[in-house]
Amino acid sequence: MKKKKKQLTVAYEHEKNIPALQEGFRVLNEDLKQNLKRYAKQNHKKKNL
């Protein structure tokens, strides 16, 4: 049990050290949302044709 808790702590420390990575993920997620909207619109147009 002890070992697992230590690993979690290390992972947490690691997370705190890279806000840039978190920012990157946030940007990626925004990008994905935009792409999904665009894709949905394209599909909608195709169905109407």
Backbone as CSV, one residue per row, in Angstrom:
resi,resn,N_x,N_y,N_z,CA_x,CA_y,CA_z,C_x,C_y,C_z
1,MET,0.829,-1.218,0.000,0.000,0.000,0.000,0.863,1.268,0.000
2,LYS,1.924,1.224,0.821,2.778,2.412,0.924,3.315,2.833,-0.433
3,LYS,3.787,1.835,-1.207,4.394,2.130,-2.499,3.427,2.880,-3.416
4,LYS,2.178,2.422,-3.450,1.193,3.047,-4.324,0.988,4.521,-3.951
5,LYS,0.889,4.788,-2.646,0.671,6.169,-2.214,1.839,7.052,-2.642
6,LYS,3.053,6.530,-2.535,4.236,7.299,-2.933,4.167,7.623,-4.427
7,GLN,3.770,6.646,-5.232,3.656,6.870,-6.673,2.648,7.969,-6.969
8,LEU,1.527,7.954,-6.265,0.495,8.976,-6.473,1.044,10.362,-6.150
9,THR,1.800,10.432,-5.049,2.379,11.709,-4.637,3.335,12.213,-5.708
10,VAL,4.163,11.324,-6.220,5.121,11.693,-7.266,4.367,12.198,-8.485
11,ALA,3.296,11.500,-8.856,2.498,11.902,-10.016,1.911,13.294,-9.774
12,TYR,1.452,13.530,-8.545,0.861,14.828,-8.219,1.895,15.936,-8.313
13,GLU,3.087,15.686,-7.772,4.171,16.665,-7.838,4.476,16.973,-9.293
14,HIS,4.508,15.934,-10.094,4.814,16.070,-11.517,3.774,16.971,-12.187
15,GLU,2.519,16.741,-11.851,1.423,17.538,-12.423,1.628,19.021,-12.134
16,LYS,1.944,19.337,-10.899,2.097,20.732,-10.501,3.224,21.410,-11.266
17,ASN,4.232,20.616,-11.634,5.407,21.195,-12.290,5.182,21.526,-13.748
18,ILE,4.087,21.053,-14.339,3.891,21.351,-15.765,2.527,21.955,-16.063
19,PRO,2.314,23.199,-15.695,1.066,23.870,-16.062,0.981,24.044,-17.573
20,ALA,2.152,24.100,-18.209,2.188,24.257,-19.666,1.509,23.065,-20.325
21,LEU,1.738,21.875,-19.772,1.128,20.669,-20.322,-0.386,20.731,-20.166
22,GLN,-0.833,21.167,-18.984,-2.270,21.291,-18.740,-2.880,22.285,-19.717
23,GLU,-2.181,23.373,-19.937,-2.645,24.386,-20.884,-2.738,23.769,-22.276
24,GLY,-1.733,22.969,-22.619,-1.727,22.283,-23.909,-2.945,21.400,-24.075
25,PHE,-3.276,20.654,-23.012,-4.447,19.780,-23.071,-5.724,20.600,-23.244
26,ARG,-5.777,21.728,-22.554,-6.966,22.570,-22.636,-7.146,23.065,-24.074
27,VAL,-6.046,23.513,-24.664,-6.086,23.994,-26.042,-6.503,22.876,-26.988
28,LEU,-5.944,21.689,-26.764,-6.286,20.528,-27.591,-7.778,20.242,-27.512
29,ASN,-8.311,20.292,-26.293,-9.735,20.018,-26.110,-10.597,21.037,-26.848
30,GLU,-10.210,22.300,-26.765,-10.941,23.351,-27.479,-10.912,23.066,-28.978
31,ASP,-9.734,22.695,-29.453,-9.549,22.395,-30.867,-10.453,21.246,-31.298
32,LEU,-10.499,20.214,-30.474,-11.337,19.055,-30.782,-12.801,19.454,-30.857
33,LYS,-13.230,20.282,-29.922,-14.628,20.729,-29.922,-14.951,21.469,-31.209
34,GLN,-14.048,22.366,-31.618,-14.255,23.127,-32.849,-14.349,22.186,-34.047
35,ASN,-13.433,21.213,-34.096,-13.426,20.269,-35.207,-14.708,19.442,-35.239
36,LEU,-15.181,19.046,-34.061,-16.417,18.260,-33.998,-17.592,19.066,-34.516
37,LYS,-17.649,20.345,-34.143,-18.740,21.209,-34.613,-18.691,21.325,-36.135
38,ARG,-17.476,21.562,-36.655,-17.293,21.711,-38.091,-17.718,20.419,-38.801
39,TYR,-17.291,19.295,-38.264,-17.602,17.985,-38.840,-19.108,17.745,-38.843
40,ALA,-19.732,18.109,-37.735,-21.182,17.924,-37.622,-21.897,18.761,-38.678
41,LYS,-21.443,19.982,-38.870,-22.055,20.858,-39.879,-21.904,20.257,-41.273
42,GLN,-20.712,19.752,-41.592,-20.463,19.141,-42.900,-21.399,17.967,-43.117
43,ASN,-21.533,17.131,-42.086,-22.404,15.968,-42.202,-23.847,16.384,-42.431
44,HIS,-24.244,17.430,-41.735,-25.604,17.929,-41.854,-25.871,18.381,-43.288
45,LYS,-24.909,19.102,-43.850,-25.045,19.573,-45.234,-25.155,18.398,-46.198
46,LYS,-24.326,17.386,-45.995,-24.342,16.221,-46.881,-25.703,15.533,-46.838
47,LYS,-26.278,15.431,-45.659,-27.580,14.776,-45.518,-28.670,15.552,-46.268
48,ASN,-28.547,16.863,-46.277,-29.553,17.690,-46.938,-29.485,17.613,-48.459
49,LEU,-28.316,17.237,-48.993,-28.159,17.211,-50.453,-28.966,16.121,-51.127
